[in-house]
Amino acid sequence: MYKINRNKIRYVLSNWINESLRPDTIVTATLKQRIRTNNGMWINGSEDIYSHVYAQFIHRLSRELAPKAWKRCKKKKLVPNAASLEGNGRGHKISERPGRTLAFIKAIQPNEKQVNWHLHMSFRCPAHMTQDDFQAKVRSVWMQSPWAMPIFEIEPREADWVGYSLKTGPEALLAETLSF
């Protein structure tokens, strides 16, 4: 039986995205782990929900960056992007409860890393915008989402960000909105 080398897949995928997308802007955005609806019910976040939230964000951002083209074209062109979802939703739920210490948390989940759900995004800035204007637009459109938290870092790309963002494996890639 042939064993799949996850690191090789990650390396090949990272190179393909870097060469095709040529990202110049990187973003890390933390997601709310759950939200309260208008009728008072709580909705816990999940991979499906966050994938849909990101797709909505990319469509809103693409519409904001080129509103005339968005209205004119039948086939909607998305801003060049790639994103991956990381976390397990356990970054703060247990630890925020009163009387819970780090020792208590580790006793409950001894080997599990506790990480809030967050997105690693890569973009190529449109030619008609400055990097600062593009970053401001990304931030303002992102903060419109009910799932957005103010923990949001955006900066110019300097290293192999795509490789880092796929560290949990190729299944973390949100392929639905991948656009070059």
C-alpha positions as CSV (number, residue, x, y, z in Angstrom):
1,M,0.0,0.0,0.0
2,Y,1.3,3.5,-0.9
3,K,1.6,5.9,1.9
4,I,0.8,9.6,1.1
5,N,3.4,12.0,2.3
6,R,1.4,15.0,3.7
7,N,4.5,17.2,3.8
8,K,5.1,16.7,0.1
9,I,1.5,17.4,-0.8
10,R,1.7,20.6,1.3
11,Y,4.9,21.6,-0.4
12,V,3.5,21.1,-3.9
13,L,0.2,22.8,-3.1
14,S,2.1,25.7,-1.5
15,N,4.3,26.2,-4.5
16,W,1.3,26.0,-6.9
17,I,-0.6,28.7,-5.0
18,N,2.4,30.9,-4.5
19,E,3.3,30.8,-8.3
20,S,-0.3,31.2,-9.4
21,L,-1.6,33.8,-6.9
22,R,1.7,35.7,-6.2
23,P,0.3,37.0,-2.9
24,D,1.5,40.3,-1.6
25,T,-0.9,40.8,1.4
26,I,-1.4,38.3,4.2
27,V,-4.1,38.3,6.9
28,T,-4.8,36.4,10.0
29,A,-8.4,36.8,11.2
30,T,-9.8,35.2,14.4
31,L,-13.4,34.1,14.2
32,K,-16.1,34.1,16.9
33,Q,-16.4,30.6,18.2
34,R,-20.2,31.1,18.6
35,I,-22.7,33.8,18.0
36,R,-26.1,34.7,19.5
37,T,-29.0,34.9,17.1
38,N,-31.8,37.5,17.2
39,N,-34.1,35.1,19.1
40,G,-31.4,34.5,21.8
41,M,-30.2,31.1,20.6
42,W,-26.5,30.3,20.3
43,I,-24.9,28.9,17.1
44,N,-21.6,27.2,17.5
45,G,-19.1,27.7,14.7
46,S,-18.1,24.8,12.5
47,E,-15.9,24.3,9.5
48,D,-18.9,24.5,7.2
49,I,-20.1,27.7,8.7
50,Y,-16.7,29.3,8.6
51,S,-16.2,28.3,4.9
52,H,-19.5,29.9,4.1
53,V,-18.5,33.1,6.1
54,Y,-15.3,33.3,4.1
55,A,-17.1,32.9,0.8
56,Q,-19.5,35.7,1.7
57,F,-16.6,37.9,2.7
58,I,-14.8,37.3,-0.6
59,H,-17.9,38.1,-2.6
60,R,-18.4,41.3,-0.6
61,L,-14.8,42.3,-1.0
62,S,-14.8,41.6,-4.7
63,R,-17.9,43.7,-5.1
64,E,-16.4,46.6,-3.1
65,L,-13.1,46.6,-5.1
66,A,-14.7,46.6,-8.5
67,P,-18.4,47.6,-8.2
68,K,-19.0,48.5,-11.9
69,A,-17.4,45.3,-13.2
70,W,-19.3,43.3,-10.6
71,K,-22.6,44.7,-11.9
72,R,-21.7,44.4,-15.5
73,C,-20.4,40.8,-15.7
74,K,-22.5,37.7,-15.4
75,K,-19.6,35.6,-14.3
76,K,-18.4,37.3,-11.1
77,K,-14.6,37.6,-10.8
78,L,-13.3,37.1,-7.3
79,V,-10.4,39.1,-5.9
80,P,-7.2,36.8,-6.2
81,N,-7.1,35.0,-2.9
82,A,-6.4,31.8,-1.0
83,A,-7.3,30.9,2.5
84,S,-7.1,28.1,5.1
85,L,-9.1,27.5,8.2
86,E,-7.3,26.4,11.4
87,G,-8.3,25.7,15.0
88,N,-10.5,23.5,17.1
89,G,-12.7,26.1,18.8
90,R,-11.3,25.3,22.2
91,G,-9.1,28.3,22.7
92,H,-11.1,30.0,25.4
93,K,-14.3,28.2,26.1
94,I,-13.0,26.1,29.0
95,S,-10.4,28.6,30.2
96,E,-12.8,31.5,30.5
97,R,-15.0,29.7,33.0
98,P,-14.5,30.9,36.6
99,G,-12.3,28.8,38.8
100,R,-10.7,26.9,35.9
101,T,-6.9,26.8,36.1
102,L,-4.5,25.7,33.3
103,A,-3.8,22.5,35.3
104,F,-7.5,21.7,35.3
105,I,-7.8,22.3,31.6
106,K,-4.8,20.1,30.8
107,A,-6.3,17.4,33.0
108,I,-9.5,17.5,30.9
109,Q,-7.7,17.6,27.6
110,P,-4.1,16.5,28.3
111,N,-2.7,16.3,24.7
112,E,-5.0,18.6,22.8
113,K,-3.8,22.0,21.7
114,Q,-6.4,24.7,22.4
115,V,-6.8,27.0,19.4
116,N,-9.6,29.4,18.4
117,W,-10.9,29.0,14.9
118,H,-9.1,31.5,12.6
119,L,-8.4,32.1,8.9
120,H,-5.1,32.5,7.2
121,M,-5.7,34.6,4.0
122,S,-3.5,35.5,1.1
123,F,-4.3,38.2,-1.4
124,R,-2.8,39.9,-4.4
125,C,-3.5,43.7,-4.2
126,P,-5.3,45.0,-7.3
127,A,-3.2,47.1,-9.6
128,H,-5.5,50.1,-9.3
129,M,-5.1,50.4,-5.4
130,T,-2.3,51.2,-3.0
131,Q,-1.4,48.6,-0.4
132,D,-2.7,50.8,2.4
133,D,-6.1,51.4,0.6
134,F,-6.4,47.7,-0.1
135,Q,-5.6,46.8,3.5
136,A,-8.1,49.3,4.8
137,K,-10.8,47.9,2.5
138,V,-10.1,44.3,3.5
139,R,-10.4,45.3,7.2
140,S,-13.6,47.2,6.8
141,V,-15.3,44.5,4.7
142,W,-14.2,41.8,7.1
143,M,-15.5,43.6,10.2
144,Q,-19.0,43.6,8.6
145,S,-19.3,39.9,9.3
146,P,-21.2,38.9,12.5
147,W,-18.5,36.2,12.9
148,A,-15.6,38.6,12.8
149,M,-13.6,39.4,15.9
150,P,-11.4,42.5,16.2
151,I,-8.3,40.2,16.4
152,F,-7.2,40.9,12.9
153,E,-3.7,41.2,11.5
154,I,-2.9,42.4,8.0
155,E,0.5,43.0,6.6
156,P,2.6,42.8,3.4
157,R,3.9,39.3,2.7
158,E,7.5,38.5,3.5
159,A,7.9,34.8,3.8
160,D,6.3,31.5,2.7
161,W,2.9,32.4,4.2
162,V,1.0,29.9,2.1
163,G,3.2,27.0,3.3
164,Y,2.7,28.2,6.9
165,S,-1.1,28.5,6.5
166,L,-1.3,24.9,5.2
167,K,0.7,23.5,8.2
168,T,-2.3,21.4,9.4
169,G,-2.6,19.8,6.0
170,P,-4.1,20.4,2.5
171,E,-7.6,19.8,3.8
172,A,-7.4,23.2,5.6
173,L,-7.5,25.0,2.2
174,L,-10.8,26.6,1.4
175,A,-11.0,25.6,-2.2
176,E,-14.5,27.0,-2.9
177,T,-13.2,30.6,-3.1
178,L,-9.7,29.9,-4.4
179,S,-9.1,32.5,-7.1
180,F,-6.0,33.6,-9.1
